């Protein structure tokens, strides 16, 4: 569901520093927000602090959210925030380069030869064979 960014309340967080957001912002700008942020029934942010901050900096007004009911279960909200953050592992530089290479290959596939190009190539090959044979004194077959 969509929710106005201004309605999301950010309270005390485990992660205090959002870190460098330029790559995340570029990702959101390019393909959109892939993983919605989690909020509770009071629109308090449970997880997705960096995504929320990146969307704010991009000037987005609404953001996709998943609402999780934690009423009376403060520990559950804290567990969700913690476990979302410990399971992540960023891509290495070589993995990022592999992505860029594969993407470029998909965007620029090898050009297929047209029928006429192949036909002319075969004709040219036959003509060269004929001239080679006549130059060596053989009789063409």
CNS distance restraints for C-alpha pairs under 8 A (distance, minus, plus):
assign (resid   1 and name CA) (resid  64 and name CA) 5.55 0.50 0.50
assign (resid   1 and name CA) (resid  65 and name CA) 5.57 0.50 0.50
assign (resid   1 and name CA) (resid  66 and name CA) 6.58 0.50 0.50
assign (resid   2 and name CA) (resid  62 and name CA) 6.11 0.50 0.50
assign (resid   2 and name CA) (resid  63 and name CA) 5.42 0.50 0.50
assign (resid   2 and name CA) (resid  64 and name CA) 4.46 0.50 0.50
assign (resid   2 and name CA) (resid  65 and name CA) 5.95 0.50 0.50
assign (resid   3 and name CA) (resid   7 and name CA) 7.12 0.50 0.50
assign (resid   3 and name CA) (resid   8 and name CA) 7.84 0.50 0.50
assign (resid   3 and name CA) (resid  62 and name CA) 5.30 0.50 0.50
assign (resid   3 and name CA) (resid  63 and name CA) 5.49 0.50 0.50
assign (resid   3 and name CA) (resid  64 and name CA) 6.34 0.50 0.50
assign (resid   3 and name CA) (resid  65 and name CA) 6.57 0.50 0.50
assign (resid   4 and name CA) (resid   8 and name CA) 7.18 0.50 0.50
assign (resid   4 and name CA) (resid  61 and name CA) 5.75 0.50 0.50
assign (resid   4 and name CA) (resid  62 and name CA) 4.23 0.50 0.50
assign (resid   4 and name CA) (resid  63 and name CA) 6.31 0.50 0.50
assign (resid   5 and name CA) (resid  52 and name CA) 7.68 0.50 0.50
assign (resid   5 and name CA) (resid  56 and name CA) 7.26 0.50 0.50
assign (resid   5 and name CA) (resid  60 and name CA) 7.60 0.50 0.50
assign (resid   5 and name CA) (resid  61 and name CA) 5.67 0.50 0.50
assign (resid   5 and name CA) (resid  62 and name CA) 5.28 0.50 0.50
assign (resid   5 and name CA) (resid  63 and name CA) 6.09 0.50 0.50
assign (resid   6 and name CA) (resid  61 and name CA) 7.53 0.50 0.50
assign (resid   7 and name CA) (resid  43 and name CA) 6.66 0.50 0.50
assign (resid   8 and name CA) (resid  39 and name CA) 7.59 0.50 0.50
assign (resid   8 and name CA) (resid  43 and name CA) 5.13 0.50 0.50
assign (resid   8 and name CA) (resid  44 and name CA) 5.76 0.50 0.50
assign (resid   8 and name CA) (resid  45 and name CA) 6.31 0.50 0.50
assign (resid   9 and name CA) (resid  43 and name CA) 6.13 0.50 0.50
assign (resid   9 and name CA) (resid  44 and name CA) 4.64 0.50 0.50
assign (resid   9 and name CA) (resid  45 and name CA) 5.97 0.50 0.50
assign (resid  10 and name CA) (resid  44 and name CA) 5.99 0.50 0.50
assign (resid  10 and name CA) (resid  45 and name CA) 5.39 0.50 0.50
assign (resid  11 and name CA) (resid  44 and name CA) 7.09 0.50 0.50
assign (resid  11 and name CA) (resid  45 and name CA) 7.27 0.50 0.50
assign (resid  14 and name CA) (resid  81 and name CA) 7.70 0.50 0.50
assign (resid  14 and name CA) (resid  82 and name CA) 7.36 0.50 0.50
assign (resid  18 and name CA) (resid  49 and name CA) 7.22 0.50 0.50
assign (resid  18 and name CA) (resid  50 and name CA) 5.40 0.50 0.50
assign (resid  18 and name CA) (resid  53 and name CA) 7.58 0.50 0.50
assign (resid  19 and name CA) (resid  50 and name CA) 7.98 0.50 0.50
assign (resid  21 and name CA) (resid  25 and name CA) 5.93 0.50 0.50
assign (resid  21 and name CA) (resid  50 and name CA) 7.33 0.50 0.50
assign (resid  21 and name CA) (resid  54 and name CA) 6.24 0.50 0.50
assign (resid  22 and name CA) (resid  26 and name CA) 6.11 0.50 0.50
assign (resid  23 and name CA) (resid  27 and name CA) 6.13 0.50 0.50
assign (resid  24 and name CA) (resid  28 and name CA) 6.22 0.50 0.50
assign (resid  24 and name CA) (resid  51 and name CA) 7.37 0.50 0.50
assign (resid  24 and name CA) (resid  54 and name CA) 6.75 0.50 0.50
assign (resid  25 and name CA) (resid  29 and name CA) 6.01 0.50 0.50
assign (resid  25 and name CA) (resid  54 and name CA) 5.37 0.50 0.50
assign (resid  25 and name CA) (resid  55 and name CA) 7.14 0.50 0.50
assign (resid  25 and name CA) (resid  58 and name CA) 7.00 0.50 0.50
assign (resid  26 and name CA) (resid  30 and name CA) 5.99 0.50 0.50
assign (resid  27 and name CA) (resid  31 and name CA) 6.03 0.50 0.50
assign (resid  27 and name CA) (resid  32 and name CA) 6.92 0.50 0.50
assign (resid  27 and name CA) (resid  33 and name CA) 7.88 0.50 0.50
assign (resid  28 and name CA) (resid  32 and name CA) 4.19 0.50 0.50
assign (resid  28 and name CA) (resid  33 and name CA) 5.11 0.50 0.50
assign (resid  28 and name CA) (resid  34 and name CA) 7.65 0.50 0.50
assign (resid  28 and name CA) (resid  55 and name CA) 7.63 0.50 0.50
assign (resid  29 and name CA) (resid  58 and name CA) 7.91 0.50 0.50
assign (resid  33 and name CA) (resid  51 and name CA) 7.83 0.50 0.50
assign (resid  33 and name CA) (resid  64 and name CA) 7.56 0.50 0.50
assign (resid  36 and name CA) (resid  48 and name CA) 7.51 0.50 0.50
assign (resid  36 and name CA) (resid  63 and name CA) 7.49 0.50 0.50
assign (resid  36 and name CA) (resid  64 and name CA) 5.04 0.50 0.50
assign (resid  36 and name CA) (resid  65 and name CA) 4.74 0.50 0.50
assign (resid  36 and name CA) (resid  66 and name CA) 6.19 0.50 0.50
assign (resid  37 and name CA) (resid  45 and name CA) 7.51 0.50 0.50
assign (resid  37 and name CA) (resid  46 and name CA) 7.70 0.50 0.50
assign (resid  37 and name CA) (resid  47 and name CA) 5.84 0.50 0.50
assign (resid  37 and name CA) (resid  48 and name CA) 4.61 0.50 0.50
assign (resid  37 and name CA) (resid  49 and name CA) 7.68 0.50 0.50
assign (resid  37 and name CA) (resid  51 and name CA) 7.12 0.50 0.50
assign (resid  37 and name CA) (resid  52 and name CA) 7.09 0.50 0.50
assign (resid  37 and name CA) (resid  64 and name CA) 6.80 0.50 0.50
assign (resid  37 and name CA) (resid  65 and name CA) 4.87 0.50 0.50
assign (resid  37 and name CA) (resid  66 and name CA) 6.21 0.50 0.50
assign (resid  38 and name CA) (resid  45 and name CA) 6.13 0.50 0.50
assign (resid  38 and name CA) (resid  46 and name CA) 5.29 0.50 0.50
assign (resid  38 and name CA) (resid  47 and name CA) 5.15 0.50 0.50
assign (resid  38 and name CA) (resid  48 and name CA) 6.47 0.50 0.50
assign (resid  38 and name CA) (resid  65 and name CA) 5.64 0.50 0.50
assign (resid  38 and name CA) (resid  66 and name CA) 4.88 0.50 0.50
assign (resid  38 and name CA) (resid  67 and name CA) 5.85 0.50 0.50
assign (resid  38 and name CA) (resid  68 and name CA) 6.67 0.50 0.50
assign (resid  39 and name CA) (resid  43 and name CA) 5.15 0.50 0.50
assign (resid  39 and name CA) (resid  44 and name CA) 5.22 0.50 0.50
assign (resid  39 and name CA) (resid  45 and name CA) 4.47 0.50 0.50
assign (resid  39 and name CA) (resid  46 and name CA) 5.10 0.50 0.50
assign (resid  39 and name CA) (resid  47 and name CA) 7.12 0.50 0.50
assign (resid  39 and name CA) (resid  65 and name CA) 6.72 0.50 0.50
assign (resid  39 and name CA) (resid  66 and name CA) 6.30 0.50 0.50
assign (resid  39 and name CA) (resid  67 and name CA) 5.03 0.50 0.50
assign (resid  39 and name CA) (resid  68 and name CA) 6.10 0.50 0.50
assign (resid  40 and name CA) (resid  44 and name CA) 5.43 0.50 0.50
assign (resid  40 and name CA) (resid  45 and name CA) 6.71 0.50 0.50
assign (resid  40 and name CA) (resid  46 and name CA) 6.65 0.50 0.50
assign (resid  40 and name CA) (resid  67 and name CA) 5.38 0.50 0.50
assign (resid  40 and name CA) (resid  68 and name CA) 4.93 0.50 0.50
assign (resid  40 and name CA) (resid  69 and name CA) 5.42 0.50 0.50
assign (resid  40 and name CA) (resid  70 and name CA) 6.12 0.50 0.50
assign (resid  40 and name CA) (resid  71 and name CA) 7.87 0.50 0.50
assign (resid  40 and name CA) (resid  77 and name CA) 7.94 0.50 0.50
assign (resid  41 and name CA) (resid  67 and name CA) 6.41 0.50 0.50
assign (resid  41 and name CA) (resid  68 and name CA) 6.70 0.50 0.50
assign (resid  41 and name CA) (resid  69 and name CA) 5.64 0.50 0.50
assign (resid  41 and name CA) (resid  70 and name CA) 7.25 0.50 0.50
assign (resid  41 and name CA) (resid  71 and name CA) 7.35 0.50 0.50
assign (resid  43 and name CA) (resid  67 and name CA) 7.86 0.50 0.50
assign (resid  45 and name CA) (resid  49 and name CA) 7.32 0.50 0.50
assign (resid  46 and name CA) (resid  77 and name CA) 5.85 0.50 0.50
assign (resid  46 and name CA) (resid  78 and name CA) 7.28 0.50 0.50
assign (resid  46 and name CA) (resid  80 and name CA) 6.92 0.50 0.50
assign (resid  46 and name CA) (resid  81 and name CA) 5.62 0.50 0.50
assign (resid  47 and name CA) (resid  80 and name CA) 7.00 0.50 0.50
assign (resid  47 and name CA) (resid  81 and name CA) 4.88 0.50 0.50
assign (resid  47 and name CA) (resid  84 and name CA) 7.06 0.50 0.50
assign (resid  48 and name CA) (resid  52 and name CA) 6.01 0.50 0.50
assign (resid  49 and name CA) (resid  53 and name CA) 6.13 0.50 0.50
assign (resid  50 and name CA) (resid  54 and name CA) 6.04 0.50 0.50
assign (resid  51 and name CA) (resid  55 and name CA) 6.16 0.50 0.50
assign (resid  52 and name CA) (resid  56 and name CA) 6.19 0.50 0.50
assign (resid  52 and name CA) (resid  63 and name CA) 7.85 0.50 0.50
assign (resid  53 and name CA) (resid  57 and name CA) 6.22 0.50 0.50
assign (resid  54 and name CA) (resid  58 and name CA) 6.21 0.50 0.50
assign (resid  55 and name CA) (resid  59 and name CA) 6.38 0.50 0.50
assign (resid  55 and name CA) (resid  60 and name CA) 5.52 0.50 0.50
assign (resid  55 and name CA) (resid  63 and name CA) 7.53 0.50 0.50
assign (resid  56 and name CA) (resid  60 and name CA) 5.78 0.50 0.50
assign (resid  56 and name CA) (resid  61 and name CA) 7.55 0.50 0.50
assign (resid  70 and name CA) (resid  74 and name CA) 6.57 0.50 0.50
assign (resid  70 and name CA) (resid  76 and name CA) 6.45 0.50 0.50
assign (resid  70 and name CA) (resid  77 and name CA) 6.25 0.50 0.50
assign (resid  73 and name CA) (resid  77 and name CA) 6.95 0.50 0.50
assign (resid  74 and name CA) (resid  78 and name CA) 6.49 0.50 0.50
assign (resid  75 and name CA) (resid  79 and name CA) 6.05 0.50 0.50
assign (resid  76 and name CA) (resid  80 and name CA) 6.17 0.50 0.50
assign (resid  77 and name CA) (resid  81 and name CA) 6.33 0.50 0.50
assign (resid  78 and name CA) (resid  82 and name CA) 6.18 0.50 0.50
assign (resid  79 and name CA) (resid  83 and name CA) 5.98 0.50 0.50
assign (resid  80 and name CA) (resid  84 and name CA) 6.08 0.50 0.50
assign (resid  81 and name CA) (resid  85 and name CA) 6.60 0.50 0.50
assign (resid  82 and name CA) (resid  86 and name CA) 6.38 0.50 0.50
assign (resid  83 and name CA) (resid  87 and name CA) 6.32 0.50 0.50
assign (resid  84 and name CA) (resid  88 and name CA) 7.24 0.50 0.50
assign (resid  91 and name CA) (resid  95 and name CA) 5.75 0.50 0.50
assign (resid  91 and name CA) (resid  96 and name CA) 6.22 0.50 0.50
assign (resid  92 and name CA) (resid  96 and name CA) 6.26 0.50 0.50
assign (resid  93 and name CA) (resid  97 and name CA) 6.17 0.50 0.50
assign (resid  94 and name CA) (resid  98 and name CA) 6.13 0.50 0.50
assign (resid  95 and name CA) (resid  99 and name CA) 6.29 0.50 0.50
assign (resid  96 and name CA) (resid 100 and name CA) 6.35 0.50 0.50
assign (resid  97 and name CA) (resid 101 and name CA) 6.13 0.50 0.50
assign (resid  98 and name CA) (resid 102 and name CA) 6.14 0.50 0.50
assign (resid  99 and name CA) (resid 103 and name CA) 6.01 0.50 0.50
assign (resid 100 and name CA) (resid 104 and name CA) 6.09 0.50 0.50
assign (resid 101 and name CA) (resid 105 and name CA) 6.25 0.50 0.50
assign (resid 102 and name CA) (resid 106 and name CA) 6.28 0.50 0.50
assign (resid 103 and name CA) (resid 107 and name CA) 6.19 0.50 0.50
assign (resid 104 and name CA) (resid 108 and name CA) 6.06 0.50 0.50
assign (resid 105 and name CA) (resid 109 and name CA) 5.65 0.50 0.50
assign (resid 113 and name CA) (resid 117 and name CA) 6.19 0.50 0.50
assign (resid 113 and name CA) (resid 118 and name CA) 6.64 0.50 0.50
assign (resid 114 and name CA) (resid 118 and name CA) 6.50 0.50 0.50
assign (resid 115 and name CA) (resid 119 and name CA) 6.14 0.50 0.50
assign (resid 116 and name CA) (resid 120 and name CA) 5.97 0.50 0.50
assign (resid 117 and name CA) (resid 121 and name CA) 6.14 0.50 0.50
assign (resid 118 and name CA) (resid 122 and name CA) 6.27 0.50 0.50
assign (resid 119 and name CA) (resid 123 and name CA) 6.24 0.50 0.50
assign (resid 120 and name CA) (resid 124 and name CA) 6.03 0.50 0.50
assign (resid 121 and name CA) (resid 125 and name CA) 6.16 0.50 0.50
assign (resid 122 and name CA) (resid 126 and name CA) 6.30 0.50 0.50
assign (resid 123 and name CA) (resid 127 and name CA) 6.29 0.50 0.50
assign (resid 124 and name CA) (resid 128 and name CA) 6.21 0.50 0.50
assign (resid 125 and name CA) (resid 129 and name CA) 6.27 0.50 0.50
assign (resid 126 and name CA) (resid 130 and name CA) 6.26 0.50 0.50
assign (resid 127 and name CA) (resid 131 and name CA) 6.31 0.50 0.50
assign (resid 128 and name CA) (resid 132 and name CA) 6.11 0.50 0.50
assign (resid 129 and name CA) (resid 133 and name CA) 6.18 0.50 0.50
assign (resid 130 and name CA) (resid 134 and name CA) 6.22 0.50 0.50
assign (resid 130 and name CA) (resid 140 and name CA) 6.33 0.50 0.50
assign (resid 131 and name CA) (resid 135 and name CA) 6.06 0.50 0.50
assign (resid 132 and name CA) (resid 136 and name CA) 6.31 0.50 0.50
assign (resid 133 and name CA) (resid 137 and name CA) 6.11 0.50 0.50
assign (resid 133 and name CA) (resid 138 and name CA) 5.03 0.50 0.50
assign (resid 133 and name CA) (resid 139 and name CA) 6.64 0.50 0.50
assign (resid 133 and name CA) (resid 140 and name CA) 6.41 0.50 0.50
assign (resid 134 and name CA) (resid 138 and name CA) 5.77 0.50 0.50
assign (resid 134 and name CA) (resid 139 and name CA) 6.74 0.50 0.50
assign (resid 134 and name CA) (resid 140 and name CA) 7.31 0.50 0.50
